[in-house]
Amino acid sequence: MEGASKEPTFFKIIKTGFNTDDLRIPPKFRRHMLNELSETATLELKGSSKCSWTVQVSQIESDIYFKNGWQKFIKDNSLGDFEFLVFWYERPMHFTIEIFDKTACKRNNLLEKSTRADNTKRPRGRPRKCNRSAAGENIQSCQSFELKEIKEEEEEEAATLPSSGFRSFTSIMGKRCYNVAVPVDFSREHLPQGYYNIVLKNLKGQKWKVKVVCSGKTVKLSAGWVEFRRANQINCGDICTFDLVGRRTMVVHVIPK
């Protein structure tokens, strides 16, 4: 995908009954790791160098798994149903992970915040520890949407997700893609009230006008979205990240299913 980050990327959705004992690397992603395999891998939250986890790497026939240590990552980050993780493979056996909650909003890096707060209270000379107990608190509250129709094979698709330094939200396309629901907290904080047009841009810089419709607490990208979706071949199950790069301009990144 033009303009995207070069790091190989895959994502994983946490579902009811999700096996927390291990994580199987998507089959199409294995080619990025085969020549660099070691007994362990390092997992680090995106935007933080303070908290990291070491997991055991196990190869069983043609499959590669994260084993011991993966359970601790799940527990420390209080991961729950329909949250999903994006993995960037930045260097050999080192993954940076970004967590999205089930409302499609990025979770705040609570581990980093609790570490800084803890550090201000700690007497000098004592080592600073990463406080992971607060990881499940204060998650952004946005308008809910359902991920139940996402199939298992869609979780195993490797893709390239651009790194984002902008205000953004993420949506997974359903079967009826006539509009896009904007999370309430995102629209309240970053978008004007009322009815107006915004500009959506793809990674090639091409532009489309799309109507923003506000009805009570519901905010949607409406008229013009279908044309954008068709022109950019966005299908059911694709993941779209909307980066707000101007007052009324968004760049849309797409991870195909």
KEKE-3310 file (N, C-alpha, C; in steps of 0.2 Angstrom, whole numbers, plus 5000, padded with zeros to 4 digits):
npx = (5004:5003:5013:5012:5018:5033:5035:5032:5015:5002:4986:4976:4961:4953:4942:4927:4930:4943:4959:4970:4982:4992:4998:4995:5005:4999:4998:5002:5011:5022:5033:5041:5048:5055:5068:5074:5071:5071:5072:5065:5054:5052:5039:5032:5023:5015:5022:5028:5042:5045:5038:5039:5038:5043:5042:5040:5045:5039:5040:5030:5029:5024:5019:5020:5021:5017:5022:5025:5024:5015:5003:5005:5006:4993:4986:4992:4988:4975:4966:4951:4935:4932:4942:4956:4972:4986:5000:5017:5031:5045:5059:5071:5063:5056:5042:5031:5016:4999:4984:4967:4951:4934:4926:4932:4942:4958:4966:4971:4989:4990:4998:5010:5007:5003:5016:5023:5017:5018:5032:5034:5031:5040:5054:5071:5084:5078:5073:5063:5047:5036:5020:5007:4994:4984:4980:4967:4959:4950:4948:4945:4928:4917:4905:4897:4901:4898:4908:4906:4904:4916:4927:4937:4947:4950:4957:4970:4976:4990:4995:4999:5000:4999:5009:5002:5002:4992:4976:4964:4952:4945:4937:4928:4923:4906:4893:4884:4889:4885:4886:4897:4899:4904:4914:4907:4915:4926:4920:4915:4926:4934:4927:4917:4900:4884:4878:4888:4901:4916:4933:4939:4953:4963:4978:4985:4983:4971:4955:4939:4922:4913:4897:4894:4884:4874:4864:4857:4866:4872:4884:4888:4897:4891:4882:4891:4901:4899:4903:4917:4920:4918:4927:4939:4939:4934:4929:4918:4923:4935:4947:4947:4956:4954:4962:4963:4968:4967:4955:4944:4947:4952:4963:4962:4966:4968:4966:4965:4954)
npy = (4994:5011:5024:5018:5011:5003:4992:4975:4969:4963:4958:4954:4948:4949:4937:4930:4915:4915:4908:4910:4905:4904:4912:4910:4914:4922:4912:4918:4928:4922:4921:4932:4930:4918:4917:4923:4917:4915:4909:4917:4932:4949:4960:4975:4990:5001:5017:5017:5014:5009:4999:4982:4965:4948:4934:4917:4908:4896:4883:4873:4861:4868:4879:4894:4900:4911:4908:4904:4918:4926:4924:4932:4945:4947:4947:4958:4968:4968:4963:4961:4955:4957:4967:4972:4969:4977:4972:4977:4972:4977:4975:4961:4948:4957:4965:4979:4984:4989:4993:4992:4996:4988:4998:5003:5013:5019:5013:5022:5024:5017:5010:5017:5030:5026:5022:5034:5042:5034:5035:5048:5048:5040:5038:5044:5035:5022:5009:5010:5003:4995:4999:4988:4986:4994:4994:4991:5001:5017:5016:5023:5029:5026:5026:5010:4996:4981:4967:4954:4947:4945:4934:4920:4918:4930:4936:4931:4937:4945:4962:4979:4992:5009:5019:5030:5047:5055:5062:5049:5037:5020:5009:4994:4987:4983:4972:4980:4994:5008:5019:5027:5025:5037:5037:5042:5050:5054:5062:5072:5078:5081:5085:5097:5103:5099:5099:5095:5096:5085:5081:5067:5058:5046:5036:5040:5053:5057:5064:5065:5072:5070:5069:5074:5068:5073:5066:5068:5059:5052:5051:5051:5047:5050:5053:5052:5043:5030:5031:5034:5022:5013:5017:5015:5002:4996:4983:4972:4968:4973:4984:5001:5015:5031:5046:5061:5075:5088:5102:5098:5087:5071:5057:5041:5025:5008:4992:4977:4963)
npz = (5000:4995:5003:5016:5032:5032:5040:5043:5046:5057:5063:5078:5084:5099:5105:5113:5122:5117:5116:5128:5132:5122:5107:5090:5076:5061:5046:5034:5038:5043:5035:5036:5048:5048:5045:5055:5067:5085:5102:5110:5110:5110:5116:5115:5120:5108:5107:5119:5128:5140:5146:5143:5137:5138:5128:5125:5110:5100:5088:5080:5069:5054:5060:5070:5087:5100:5117:5133:5143:5135:5141:5152:5146:5141:5153:5160:5153:5153:5143:5134:5128:5110:5109:5100:5093:5085:5077:5075:5066:5070:5071:5071:5079:5088:5093:5091:5099:5096:5105:5102:5108:5110:5105:5094:5097:5100:5114:5128:5133:5147:5155:5154:5159:5172:5177:5176:5186:5197:5198:5202:5215:5221:5231:5229:5222:5223:5213:5198:5195:5183:5184:5181:5185:5183:5170:5164:5167:5164:5150:5134:5131:5119:5105:5103:5093:5083:5082:5079:5067:5061:5054:5058:5049:5044:5054:5052:5042:5035:5035:5030:5041:5042:5052:5065:5069:5072:5077:5079:5073:5072:5062:5058:5043:5040:5033:5027:5021:5020:5028:5040:5057:5068:5083:5098:5108:5101:5091:5098:5104:5093:5082:5073:5078:5070:5053:5039:5026:5025:5020:5013:5011:5002:5002:4991:4990:4983:4983:4992:4994:5009:5018:5034:5047:5060:5073:5087:5099:5089:5077:5060:5045:5030:5016:5001:5006:5001:4988:4990:4996:4986:4976:4982:4984:4996:5007:5015:5032:5030:5038:5043:5046:5052:5051:5058:5050:5048:5051:5045:5037:5033:5033:5026:5030:5025:5030:5021:5022)
capx = (5000:5008:5013:5011:5024:5036:5036:5027:5010:4996:4982:4973:4955:4951:4935:4925:4933:4950:4964:4975:4988:4997:4995:4998:5006:4996:5002:5005:5016:5028:5039:5045:5051:5058:5076:5076:5068:5075:5068:5061:5053:5050:5033:5032:5017:5017:5023:5031:5049:5045:5035:5040:5036:5047:5038:5044:5043:5039:5038:5027:5028:5024:5016:5024:5017:5020:5020:5026:5024:5010:4997:5006:5004:4986:4983:4994:4984:4967:4962:4944:4931:4932:4947:4960:4979:4990:5007:5022:5037:5050:5066:5071:5060:5054:5035:5027:5009:4994:4978:4961:4946:4929:4923:4937:4946:4964:4967:4977:4994:4989:5004:5015:5005:5004:5023:5026:5014:5022:5039:5035:5030:5045:5060:5077:5088:5074:5071:5056:5044:5031:5014:5003:4988:4979:4979:4960:4955:4949:4948:4940:4922:4915:4900:4899:4898:4898:4913:4904:4904:4923:4929:4944:4953:4952:4962:4976:4978:4995:4994:5003:4996:5003:5009:4998:5003:4986:4970:4961:4948:4946:4931:4928:4917:4901:4890:4881:4894:4882:4889:4902:4898:4910:4914:4905:4920:4930:4917:4914:4932:4938:4923:4911:4893:4880:4879:4894:4906:4923:4936:4942:4959:4967:4985:4988:4981:4965:4950:4931:4918:4908:4893:4894:4877:4873:4858:4857:4873:4875:4887:4890:4899:4885:4882:4898:4905:4898:4907:4923:4922:4919:4933:4945:4938:4934:4925:4916:4928:4941:4948:4948:4958:4953:4967:4961:4974:4965:4949:4938:4951:4954:4966:4959:4971:4964:4969:4961:4953)
capy = (5000:5017:5028:5015:5010:4997:4986:4970:4970:4958:4960:4949:4950:4945:4935:4925:4909:4916:4904:4915:4901:4905:4915:4908:4919:4921:4909:4922:4932:4918:4922:4938:4928:4912:4918:4927:4914:4913:4906:4922:4938:4955:4963:4982:4994:5007:5024:5017:5010:5008:4992:4976:4958:4943:4928:4911:4907:4889:4882:4866:4859:4874:4885:4898:4902:4914:4903:4907:4926:4928:4925:4938:4951:4947:4949:4964:4973:4967:4962:4958:4953:4961:4972:4969:4971:4977:4970:4979:4969:4982:4972:4954:4946:4963:4967:4984:4982:4994:4990:4996:4993:4986:5003:5005:5018:5017:5013:5026:5020:5018:5008:5022:5035:5024:5022:5041:5044:5030:5037:5055:5047:5035:5041:5044:5029:5016:5007:5011:4997:4997:4996:4986:4984:4999:4993:4990:5007:5023:5015:5028:5027:5028:5022:5003:4993:4974:4964:4947:4944:4945:4927:4918:4918:4937:4938:4929:4941:4950:4968:4984:4997:5015:5022:5036:5052:5060:5060:5044:5031:5014:5005:4988:4987:4977:4970:4986:4999:5014:5025:5025:5028:5040:5036:5048:5054:5056:5067:5077:5081:5084:5087:5103:5100:5101:5095:5099:5091:5084:5078:5060:5057:5040:5037:5043:5060:5058:5067:5064:5075:5066:5073:5072:5069:5072:5065:5066:5057:5048:5055:5047:5049:5048:5054:5052:5038:5024:5033:5033:5015:5009:5019:5012:4995:4994:4978:4969:4965:4978:4989:5007:5020:5038:5051:5068:5079:5095:5103:5094:5083:5064:5052:5035:5019:5002:4985:4973:4957)
capz = (5000:4995:5009:5022:5035:5029:5044:5042:5052:5057:5069:5081:5088:5106:5105:5118:5121:5115:5120:5131:5133:5117:5101:5083:5071:5055:5042:5029:5041:5045:5030:5039:5054:5047:5045:5061:5073:5091:5107:5113:5106:5114:5115:5118:5118:5104:5110:5125:5129:5148:5148:5138:5139:5134:5127:5122:5104:5099:5081:5079:5062:5051:5064:5075:5092:5107:5122:5140:5143:5132:5146:5156:5142:5141:5160:5162:5149:5155:5137:5135:5122:5105:5108:5095:5094:5079:5079:5070:5067:5068:5070:5072:5085:5092:5090:5094:5098:5098:5107:5101:5112:5106:5101:5089:5099:5103:5121:5131:5136:5154:5159:5154:5164:5179:5178:5178:5192:5202:5198:5205:5222:5223:5234:5225:5223:5222:5206:5196:5192:5179:5187:5176:5188:5181:5163:5162:5169:5160:5143:5131:5130:5112:5103:5102:5087:5084:5078:5079:5060:5058:5053:5060:5044:5043:5059:5051:5036:5036:5031:5032:5044:5043:5059:5065:5074:5072:5081:5074:5076:5068:5061:5054:5039:5040:5027:5025:5022:5018:5031:5045:5063:5072:5090:5101:5111:5096:5087:5103:5105:5087:5076:5075:5078:5065:5046:5035:5022:5026:5014:5014:5006:5002:5003:4985:4990:4980:4988:4991:4999:5012:5022:5041:5049:5068:5075:5094:5100:5084:5071:5054:5038:5026:5008:4998:5009:4997:4982:4993:4998:4980:4972:4985:4985:5003:5007:5022:5035:5030:5044:5041:5052:5050:5054:5057:5049:5047:5055:5041:5033:5036:5028:5028:5029:5025:5030:5018:5026)
cpx = (5004:5007:5012:5018:5026:5037:5030:5022:5005:4992:4978:4967:4954:4944:4933:4927:4940:4955:4970:4982:4994:4994:4999:4999:5003:5001:5006:5010:5022:5034:5043:5049:5056:5065:5078:5074:5073:5070:5064:5059:5051:5044:5033:5026:5019:5017:5026:5037:5050:5043:5036:5039:5041:5043:5042:5041:5044:5036:5036:5025:5029:5022:5021:5020:5021:5017:5020:5027:5019:5004:4998:5004:4997:4983:4985:4990:4977:4963:4956:4941:4931:4936:4952:4967:4982:4997:5012:5028:5043:5057:5066:5068:5058:5048:5033:5020:5005:4988:4972:4955:4940:4925:4927:4941:4953:4964:4973:4982:4994:4995:5010:5013:5005:5011:5025:5023:5017:5029:5039:5034:5036:5052:5066:5081:5084:5072:5064:5053:5038:5024:5008:4996:4982:4977:4972:4956:4955:4950:4943:4933:4919:4909:4901:4897:4900:4904:4912:4905:4911:4925:4936:4949:4955:4957:4969:4979:4984:4993:4999:4999:5000:5003:5006:5000:4998:4981:4966:4956:4948:4939:4932:4922:4912:4898:4887:4885:4891:4884:4894:4900:4904:4909:4912:4910:4924:4927:4916:4920:4935:4934:4918:4904:4889:4881:4884:4897:4913:4926:4940:4947:4962:4974:4989:4986:4975:4959:4943:4928:4913:4904:4894:4887:4877:4866:4858:4865:4876:4878:4890:4893:4894:4886:4889:4903:4905:4903:4915:4925:4922:4925:4939:4944:4938:4928:4923:4922:4935:4941:4950:4950:4958:4957:4964:4967:4973:4958:4944:4941:4953:4957:4964:4964:4967:4968:4964:4960:4957)
cpy = (5006:5021:5025:5013:5003:4991:4981:4970:4965:4961:4954:4951:4946:4943:4931:4918:4909:4912:4909:4911:4902:4909:4912:4913:4917:4918:4913:4927:4928:4919:4928:4936:4922:4912:4921:4924:4913:4910:4911:4928:4943:4959:4970:4986:5000:5013:5023:5012:5008:5001:4987:4970:4953:4937:4923:4910:4900:4888:4874:4865:4866:4880:4888:4901:4906:4910:4907:4914:4929:4929:4931:4945:4952:4950:4956:4970:4973:4967:4958:4957:4958:4967:4968:4973:4971:4976:4973:4975:4973:4980:4965:4952:4951:4966:4973:4983:4988:4991:4995:4992:4991:4991:5006:5011:5015:5018:5018:5021:5021:5015:5013:5028:5033:5024:5029:5043:5040:5033:5044:5054:5043:5039:5040:5038:5022:5015:5008:5005:4999:4994:4995:4985:4988:4999:4993:4996:5012:5022:5020:5025:5030:5024:5015:5001:4986:4972:4956:4944:4943:4937:4926:4919:4926:4940:4936:4932:4946:4956:4973:4990:5003:5017:5029:5041:5057:5057:5055:5040:5026:5011:4999:4988:4981:4976:4976:4992:5006:5020:5022:5028:5030:5039:5043:5053:5057:5062:5073:5081:5084:5086:5093:5099:5102:5096:5099:5093:5091:5081:5072:5059:5050:5041:5040:5050:5062:5060:5066:5068:5070:5070:5070:5073:5068:5072:5063:5065:5053:5053:5050:5050:5046:5049:5056:5046:5032:5025:5032:5026:5011:5011:5016:5005:4992:4989:4976:4966:4969:4982:4995:5012:5027:5043:5058:5073:5086:5096:5099:5090:5077:5060:5045:5029:5013:4996:4980:4966:4952)
cpz = (5000:5000:5015:5025:5032:5033:5043:5048:5051:5063:5071:5085:5094:5106:5111:5117:5118:5119:5122:5133:5128:5111:5095:5079:5064:5050:5036:5031:5043:5041:5033:5045:5053:5048:5051:5068:5079:5096:5110:5108:5112:5112:5118:5115:5114:5108:5117:5125:5136:5149:5142:5141:5135:5134:5124:5115:5102:5091:5081:5072:5058:5054:5069:5081:5097:5112:5129:5140:5140:5137:5150:5153:5142:5148:5162:5159:5149:5148:5137:5128:5117:5105:5103:5095:5087:5081:5073:5071:5065:5067:5072:5079:5090:5089:5094:5093:5100:5100:5106:5105:5107:5103:5096:5090:5101:5111:5123:5134:5144:5158:5160:5159:5171:5181:5180:5184:5198:5203:5202:5213:5225:5225:5229:5227:5223:5215:5204:5193:5188:5182:5182:5179:5185:5174:5160:5163:5164:5153:5140:5130:5124:5110:5101:5095:5087:5079:5077:5072:5057:5059:5056:5055:5043:5049:5057:5044:5038:5032:5033:5034:5045:5050:5059:5071:5075:5076:5076:5078:5071:5068:5056:5050:5039:5033:5023:5026:5019:5021:5037:5052:5066:5079:5093:5104:5106:5092:5092:5104:5099:5082:5078:5075:5072:5059:5042:5031:5025:5020:5017:5009:5007:5002:4997:4985:4986:4985:4986:4996:5002:5017:5029:5044:5057:5069:5083:5096:5095:5078:5066:5048:5033:5019:5006:5001:5004:4991:4984:4993:4991:4976:4975:4987:4992:5004:5014:5025:5035:5036:5041:5047:5049:5054:5052:5056:5048:5051:5051:5036:5036:5031:5031:5026:5030:5025:5027:5023:5023)
residu = (MET:GLU:GLY:ALA:SER:LYS:GLU:PRO:THR:PHE:PHE:LYS:ILE:ILE:LYS:THR:GLY:PHE:ASN:THR:ASP:ASP:LEU:ARG:ILE:PRO:PRO:LYS:PHE:ARG:ARG:HIS:MET:LEU:ASN:GLU:LEU:SER:GLU:THR:ALA:THR:LEU:GLU:LEU:LYS:GLY:SER:SER:LYS:CYS:SER:TRP:THR:VAL:GLN:VAL:SER:GLN:ILE:GLU:SER:ASP:ILE:TYR:PHE:LYS:ASN:GLY:TRP:GLN:LYS:PHE:ILE:LYS:ASP:ASN:SER:LEU:GLY:ASP:PHE:GLU:PHE:LEU:VAL:PHE:TRP:TYR:GLU:ARG:PRO:MET:HIS:PHE:THR:ILE:GLU:ILE:PHE:ASP:LYS:THR:ALA:CYS:LYS:ARG:ASN:ASN:LEU:LEU:GLU:LYS:SER:THR:ARG:ALA:ASP:ASN:THR:LYS:ARG:PRO:ARG:GLY:ARG:PRO:ARG:LYS:CYS:ASN:ARG:SER:ALA:ALA:GLY:GLU:ASN:ILE:GLN:SER:CYS:GLN:SER:PHE:GLU:LEU:LYS:GLU:ILE:LYS:GLU:GLU:GLU:GLU:GLU:GLU:ALA:ALA:THR:LEU:PRO:SER:SER:GLY:PHE:ARG:SER:PHE:THR:SER:ILE:MET:GLY:LYS:ARG:CYS:TYR:ASN:VAL:ALA:VAL:PRO:VAL:ASP:PHE:SER:ARG:GLU:HIS:LEU:PRO:GLN:GLY:TYR:TYR:ASN:ILE:VAL:LEU:LYS:ASN:LEU:LYS:GLY:GLN:LYS:TRP:LYS:VAL:LYS:VAL:VAL:CYS:SER:GLY:LYS:THR:VAL:LYS:LEU:SER:ALA:GLY:TRP:VAL:GLU:PHE:ARG:ARG:ALA:ASN:GLN:ILE:ASN:CYS:GLY:ASP:ILE:CYS:THR:PHE:ASP:LEU:VAL:GLY:ARG:ARG:THR:MET:VAL:VAL:HIS:VAL:ILE:PRO:LYS)
# end
